[in-house]
Amino acid sequence: MHCPFCRHPDSRVVDSRTTDDGTSIRRRRQCPDCSRRFTTVETASLMVIKRSGVTEPFSRTKVISGVRKACQGRPVTEDALAKLGQRVEEAVRATGSAELTTHDVGLAILGPLQELDLVAYLRFASVYKAFDTLEDFEAAIAELRERRPRPEECGPAGTPQVPVPASASD
């Protein structure tokens, strides 16, 4: 690492800490020549291979932008989109792969998006699962209906009821 002040080709690491989101490391360095200190931030690169074959760095902003289009007209907040973007980035980084396809990223979006908004999920899934016919949509809707809790499992506001363990009520 070159010193930004004197351009000396070496530096000594004085302190290392992970950032709040855990995706990078902040290092405090000192130049052995001029003794000045500076900070570097190191991140593991995650590359996405597009359909055209072009490779570019993963972008959480692009994930959020694509999901925002699917959520257009839906009651989804910007905060919810930001959380979804973070979950997707964590999921693709957890694969341990340095390169992913855009299709892999799209599939990683589907799970969190299904939890966020079912209509947006269907819009997004129709692109990433390449729905060609009405039967594809019908099959996806039937699958969603099978997973959804039945009305008798829901509370007064239509929210799923979580059974309380016997030991918790004592």
VMD Tcl script that draws the C-alpha trace (Angstrom):
set ca {
  {0.00 0.00 0.00}
  {1.56 3.29 -1.09}
  {1.56 6.15 1.41}
  {-0.82 8.86 0.09}
  {1.47 11.57 1.52}
  {5.03 10.61 0.48}
  {4.27 7.71 -1.94}
  {6.51 5.33 0.01}
  {5.69 1.81 -1.29}
  {5.08 0.26 2.12}
  {3.02 0.83 5.26}
  {2.43 -0.85 8.61}
  {-1.05 -1.80 9.86}
  {-1.68 -0.18 13.25}
  {-5.33 -1.18 13.78}
  {-7.97 -3.29 11.97}
  {-11.73 -3.29 12.52}
  {-14.71 -4.59 10.62}
  {-17.26 -2.03 9.50}
  {-20.73 -1.91 11.06}
  {-22.31 -3.94 8.28}
  {-19.48 -6.50 8.38}
  {-18.79 -6.38 4.63}
  {-15.43 -4.65 4.82}
  {-12.39 -4.07 7.02}
  {-11.14 -0.65 8.05}
  {-7.38 -0.56 8.53}
  {-5.41 2.24 10.16}
  {-1.91 2.35 8.63}
  {1.34 4.18 9.33}
  {4.06 5.01 6.82}
  {7.56 3.88 7.96}
  {9.14 6.74 6.00}
  {7.13 9.88 6.95}
  {5.34 8.38 10.02}
  {1.97 9.79 8.94}
  {-1.17 7.71 9.43}
  {-3.98 7.00 6.98}
  {-7.03 4.74 6.71}
  {-7.87 2.13 4.09}
  {-11.08 0.18 3.62}
  {-10.85 -3.31 2.18}
  {-13.77 -5.23 0.71}
  {-13.99 -8.61 -0.95}
  {-15.04 -8.07 -4.53}
  {-18.15 -9.82 -5.75}
  {-18.58 -9.84 -9.51}
  {-21.79 -10.34 -11.47}
  {-21.72 -11.87 -14.95}
  {-24.41 -10.32 -17.13}
  {-26.23 -12.13 -19.94}
  {-24.03 -10.37 -22.50}
  {-20.94 -11.88 -20.83}
  {-19.80 -8.55 -19.38}
  {-18.64 -8.73 -15.76}
  {-19.28 -5.91 -13.30}
  {-19.13 -5.44 -9.52}
  {-22.22 -6.42 -7.50}
  {-24.37 -3.40 -6.74}
  {-26.90 -3.35 -3.92}
  {-28.28 -0.15 -5.50}
  {-29.09 -2.05 -8.71}
  {-30.87 -4.76 -6.71}
  {-33.00 -2.14 -4.96}
  {-33.71 -0.35 -8.24}
  {-34.94 -3.56 -9.89}
  {-37.11 -4.49 -6.93}
  {-38.48 -0.92 -6.76}
  {-39.85 -1.40 -10.30}
  {-41.63 -4.59 -9.25}
  {-43.02 -2.77 -6.18}
  {-44.33 0.19 -8.15}
  {-47.80 1.09 -6.87}
  {-47.45 -1.28 -3.90}
  {-47.34 -0.27 -0.22}
  {-43.58 -0.91 0.15}
  {-41.36 1.65 1.91}
  {-37.85 2.70 0.94}
  {-36.66 1.34 4.29}
  {-38.10 -2.08 3.44}
  {-36.35 -1.96 0.06}
  {-33.04 -1.09 1.73}
  {-33.41 -4.02 4.14}
  {-34.23 -6.34 1.26}
  {-31.11 -5.12 -0.60}
  {-28.98 -5.85 2.46}
  {-30.47 -9.34 2.86}
  {-29.82 -10.14 -0.80}
  {-26.22 -8.94 -0.60}
  {-25.63 -10.99 2.55}
  {-27.13 -14.05 0.85}
  {-25.04 -13.80 -2.32}
  {-21.85 -13.13 -0.32}
  {-22.65 -16.15 1.86}
  {-22.45 -18.39 -1.20}
  {-18.68 -17.92 -1.06}
  {-18.50 -17.50 -4.81}
  {-16.54 -14.56 -6.24}
  {-18.67 -14.53 -9.40}
  {-22.41 -14.91 -9.84}
  {-24.73 -14.61 -12.81}
  {-27.50 -12.02 -12.94}
  {-29.90 -14.96 -12.84}
  {-28.39 -16.12 -9.52}
  {-28.85 -12.63 -8.09}
  {-32.45 -12.54 -9.33}
  {-33.19 -15.87 -7.66}
  {-31.63 -14.58 -4.40}
  {-34.10 -11.69 -4.51}
  {-37.19 -13.91 -4.78}
  {-37.25 -15.22 -1.19}
  {-37.05 -11.87 0.62}
  {-39.38 -10.27 -1.95}
  {-42.00 -12.98 -1.41}
  {-41.99 -12.13 2.31}
  {-42.25 -8.41 1.51}
  {-45.05 -8.29 -1.07}
  {-46.70 -11.12 -3.01}
  {-47.79 -9.01 -5.99}
  {-44.28 -7.58 -6.40}
  {-42.94 -11.12 -6.04}
  {-45.12 -12.34 -8.93}
  {-44.06 -9.39 -11.10}
  {-40.39 -10.07 -10.40}
  {-40.70 -13.86 -10.68}
  {-42.36 -13.57 -14.08}
  {-39.10 -12.11 -15.39}
  {-36.55 -14.26 -13.53}
  {-38.41 -17.52 -13.90}
  {-39.24 -16.60 -17.52}
  {-43.00 -17.07 -17.37}
  {-44.22 -17.71 -20.93}
  {-47.89 -18.55 -20.44}
  {-50.84 -17.89 -18.18}
  {-50.33 -21.39 -16.80}
  {-46.95 -20.29 -15.43}
  {-48.66 -17.49 -13.51}
  {-51.44 -19.82 -12.36}
  {-48.91 -22.36 -11.10}
  {-47.00 -19.66 -9.18}
  {-50.22 -18.33 -7.65}
  {-51.32 -21.87 -6.69}
  {-47.94 -22.43 -5.02}
  {-48.28 -19.18 -3.07}
  {-51.81 -20.12 -1.96}
  {-50.56 -23.49 -0.67}
  {-47.92 -21.77 1.46}
  {-50.23 -19.09 2.82}
  {-51.78 -19.75 6.26}
  {-55.43 -20.77 6.24}
  {-57.95 -18.24 7.71}
  {-58.40 -20.34 10.87}
  {-54.64 -19.99 11.51}
  {-54.87 -16.20 11.38}
  {-55.67 -13.66 14.07}
  {-58.26 -10.88 13.97}
  {-56.19 -8.61 11.68}
  {-55.50 -11.45 9.23}
  {-51.97 -11.99 10.53}
  {-50.68 -15.52 11.10}
  {-50.97 -16.66 14.71}
  {-47.81 -18.05 16.26}
  {-48.54 -20.75 18.83}
  {-47.27 -19.84 22.30}
  {-45.30 -22.66 23.97}
  {-46.84 -23.91 27.22}
  {-43.75 -22.92 29.23}
  {-44.01 -19.30 28.00}
  {-47.50 -18.79 29.45}
  {-46.57 -20.02 32.95}
}
mol new
graphics top color blue
foreach p $ca { graphics top sphere $p radius 0.5 }
foreach p [lrange $ca 0 end-1] q [lrange $ca 1 end] { graphics top cylinder $p $q radius 0.2 }
display resetview
